[in-house]
């Protein structure tokens, strides 16, 4: 669920949905510092599943930027 909850920051964009926009680097929760924090979540056993979900979300968004 957390992997999907980070898309809440899309509501801050104007327009909310732009089909050709790359969300990496544009939306606040899709910038370098939060992405680094998502990676750090992978190293602690209690936050590992959340980190996996967030990392997969970011990887899918990165792949969407190239397609």
Residue frames as a rotation matrix with the C-alpha (Angstrom) as fourth column:
UNK 1
0.565 0.825 0.000 0.00
0.825 -0.565 0.000 0.00
0.000 0.000 -1.000 0.00
UNK 2
0.396 -0.476 -0.785 2.82
0.194 -0.793 0.578 2.42
-0.897 -0.382 -0.222 0.79
UNK 3
-0.628 -0.634 0.450 4.16
0.534 0.069 0.843 1.85
-0.566 0.770 0.295 -2.70
UNK 4
-0.193 0.655 0.731 0.95
0.878 -0.217 0.426 3.42
0.438 0.724 -0.533 -3.97
UNK 5
0.607 0.489 -0.627 0.53
0.759 -0.591 0.274 6.05
-0.236 -0.642 -0.730 -1.27
UNK 6
-0.319 -0.778 -0.541 3.53
0.488 -0.624 0.610 8.02
-0.812 -0.070 0.579 -2.49
UNK 7
-0.630 0.166 0.758 1.47
0.723 -0.230 0.651 8.95
0.282 0.959 0.025 -5.54
UNK 8
0.390 0.753 -0.530 -0.53
0.881 -0.472 -0.022 11.30
-0.267 -0.458 -0.848 -3.32
UNK 9
-0.232 -0.565 -0.792 2.02
0.279 -0.819 0.502 13.96
-0.932 -0.105 0.348 -4.26
UNK 10
-0.746 0.047 0.665 0.63
0.665 -0.021 0.747 13.89
0.049 0.999 -0.015 -7.79
UNK 11
0.331 0.941 -0.066 -2.30
0.941 -0.324 0.098 15.87
0.071 -0.094 -0.993 -6.43
UNK 12
0.248 -0.332 -0.910 0.06
0.374 -0.833 0.407 18.82
-0.894 -0.441 -0.082 -5.93
UNK 13
-0.747 -0.593 0.300 0.90
0.463 -0.140 0.875 18.98
-0.477 0.793 0.380 -9.64
UNK 14
0.282 0.798 -0.533 -0.82
-0.093 -0.530 -0.843 21.22
-0.955 0.287 -0.076 -12.12
UNK 15
0.231 0.962 -0.145 -2.28
-0.824 0.273 0.497 19.53
0.518 0.004 0.856 -14.12
UNK 16
0.355 -0.025 0.935 -2.71
-0.755 0.581 0.302 16.51
-0.551 -0.813 0.187 -11.86
UNK 17
0.333 -0.216 0.918 -2.25
0.374 0.924 0.081 14.08
-0.865 0.317 0.388 -14.74
UNK 18
0.408 -0.316 -0.856 0.08
-0.841 -0.495 -0.218 14.67
-0.355 0.809 -0.468 -17.66
UNK 19
0.963 0.102 0.249 0.60
-0.041 0.970 -0.238 11.51
-0.266 0.220 0.939 -19.74
UNK 20
0.653 -0.750 0.103 4.05
0.337 0.166 -0.927 12.51
0.678 0.640 0.362 -21.05
UNK 21
0.449 -0.479 0.755 5.49
-0.745 -0.666 0.020 13.83
0.493 -0.571 -0.656 -17.76
UNK 22
-0.094 -0.568 -0.818 8.21
0.289 0.770 -0.568 11.90
0.953 -0.290 0.092 -15.94
UNK 23
0.840 0.529 0.120 7.32
0.034 -0.273 0.961 11.86
0.542 -0.803 -0.248 -12.26
UNK 24
0.397 -0.780 -0.484 10.93
0.915 0.298 0.271 11.26
-0.068 -0.551 0.832 -11.15
UNK 25
-0.678 -0.730 -0.090 12.34
0.733 -0.681 0.001 14.58
-0.062 -0.065 0.996 -10.07
UNK 26
-0.557 0.548 0.624 9.02
0.064 -0.721 0.690 16.38
0.828 0.424 0.366 -10.59
UNK 27
0.569 0.822 0.030 6.87
-0.057 0.002 0.998 15.32
0.820 -0.570 0.048 -7.66
UNK 28
0.293 -0.492 0.820 8.15
-0.888 -0.458 0.042 15.90
0.355 -0.740 -0.571 -4.09
UNK 29
0.471 -0.081 0.878 8.12
-0.566 0.736 0.372 12.22
-0.676 -0.673 0.301 -3.05
UNK 30
0.868 -0.190 0.459 9.84
0.453 0.684 -0.572 11.24
-0.205 0.704 0.680 -6.31
UNK 31
0.729 -0.668 0.150 13.01
-0.521 -0.683 -0.511 13.30
0.444 0.295 -0.846 -5.82
UNK 32
0.009 -0.870 -0.494 16.53
-0.213 0.481 -0.851 12.20
0.977 0.112 -0.181 -4.84
UNK 33
-0.668 -0.332 0.666 16.33
-0.681 -0.089 -0.727 12.58
0.301 -0.939 -0.166 -1.05
UNK 34
0.234 0.786 0.573 13.09
-0.888 0.413 -0.204 10.60
-0.396 -0.461 0.794 -0.55
UNK 35
0.746 0.000 -0.666 14.32
-0.424 0.770 -0.476 7.95
0.513 0.638 0.575 -3.01
UNK 36
-0.353 -0.929 -0.113 17.50
-0.370 0.249 -0.895 7.58
0.860 -0.274 -0.432 -0.95
UNK 37
-0.483 0.254 0.838 15.38
-0.861 0.032 -0.507 7.18
-0.155 -0.967 0.204 2.19
UNK 38
0.670 0.730 -0.135 13.33
-0.741 0.645 -0.184 4.48
-0.047 0.223 0.974 0.46
UNK 39
0.328 -0.651 -0.684 16.58
-0.259 0.635 -0.728 2.64
0.908 0.416 0.040 -0.22
UNK 40
-0.648 -0.589 0.483 17.62
-0.588 -0.017 -0.809 2.91
0.485 -0.808 -0.335 3.44
UNK 41
0.156 0.809 0.567 14.34
-0.972 0.229 -0.059 1.27
-0.177 -0.542 0.821 4.47
UNK 42
0.605 0.066 -0.794 15.56
-0.462 0.840 -0.282 -1.90
0.648 0.538 0.539 2.76
UNK 43
-0.313 -0.911 -0.268 18.28
-0.232 0.347 -0.909 -2.45
0.921 -0.223 -0.320 5.37
UNK 44
-0.734 0.123 0.668 16.13
-0.673 0.001 -0.739 -2.64
-0.091 -0.992 0.082 8.52
UNK 45
-0.948 0.311 -0.067 14.09
0.292 0.935 0.201 -5.81
0.125 0.171 -0.977 8.98
UNK 46
-0.372 0.864 -0.338 11.01
0.582 -0.066 -0.810 -4.00
-0.723 -0.498 -0.479 10.32
UNK 47
0.200 0.433 -0.879 10.82
-0.361 -0.802 -0.476 -1.61
-0.911 0.412 -0.004 7.36
UNK 48
-0.746 -0.637 0.194 12.08
-0.083 0.378 0.922 -3.92
-0.660 0.672 -0.335 4.62
UNK 49
-0.311 0.693 0.651 8.66
0.881 0.466 -0.075 -4.68
-0.356 0.550 -0.755 3.09
UNK 50
0.690 0.506 -0.517 7.77
0.328 -0.856 -0.400 -0.98
-0.645 0.107 -0.757 2.94
UNK 51
-0.040 -0.817 -0.575 11.17
-0.458 -0.497 0.737 -0.28
-0.888 0.293 -0.354 1.38
UNK 52
-0.740 -0.178 0.649 10.64
0.384 0.679 0.625 -2.99
-0.552 0.712 -0.434 -1.22
UNK 53
0.216 0.920 0.327 7.24
0.898 -0.055 -0.437 -1.57
-0.384 0.388 -0.838 -2.18
UNK 54
0.702 0.022 -0.712 8.56
-0.036 -0.997 -0.066 1.98
-0.712 0.072 -0.699 -2.46
UNK 55
-0.365 -0.914 -0.176 11.66
-0.349 -0.041 0.936 0.91
-0.863 0.403 -0.304 -4.39
UNK 56
-0.530 0.263 0.806 9.59
0.723 0.637 0.268 -1.11
-0.443 0.725 -0.528 -6.85
UNK 57
0.595 0.792 -0.138 7.30
0.634 -0.568 -0.524 1.89
-0.494 0.225 -0.840 -7.32
UNK 58
0.398 -0.531 -0.749 10.25
-0.407 -0.833 0.375 4.17
-0.822 0.156 -0.547 -8.08
UNK 59
-0.667 -0.661 0.345 11.78
-0.016 0.475 0.880 1.61
-0.745 0.581 -0.328 -10.49
UNK 60
-0.131 0.700 0.702 8.49
0.919 0.351 -0.179 1.36
-0.372 0.622 -0.689 -12.35
UNK 61
0.782 0.385 -0.490 8.25
0.245 -0.913 -0.327 5.16
-0.573 0.136 -0.808 -12.54
UNK 62
-0.104 -0.895 -0.433 11.82
-0.435 -0.351 0.829 5.32
-0.895 0.275 -0.353 -13.89
UNK 63
-0.702 -0.128 0.701 11.01
0.457 0.674 0.581 2.72
-0.547 0.728 -0.414 -16.54
UNK 64
0.361 0.912 0.193 7.88
0.820 -0.212 -0.531 4.72
-0.444 0.350 -0.825 -17.45
UNK 65
0.454 -0.259 -0.853 10.08
-0.201 -0.962 0.185 7.75
-0.868 0.087 -0.489 -18.15
UNK 66
-0.583 -0.793 -0.174 11.96
-0.408 0.101 0.907 5.83
-0.702 0.601 -0.382 -20.85
UNK 67
-0.556 0.445 0.702 8.96
0.693 0.715 0.096 4.23
-0.459 0.539 -0.706 -22.56
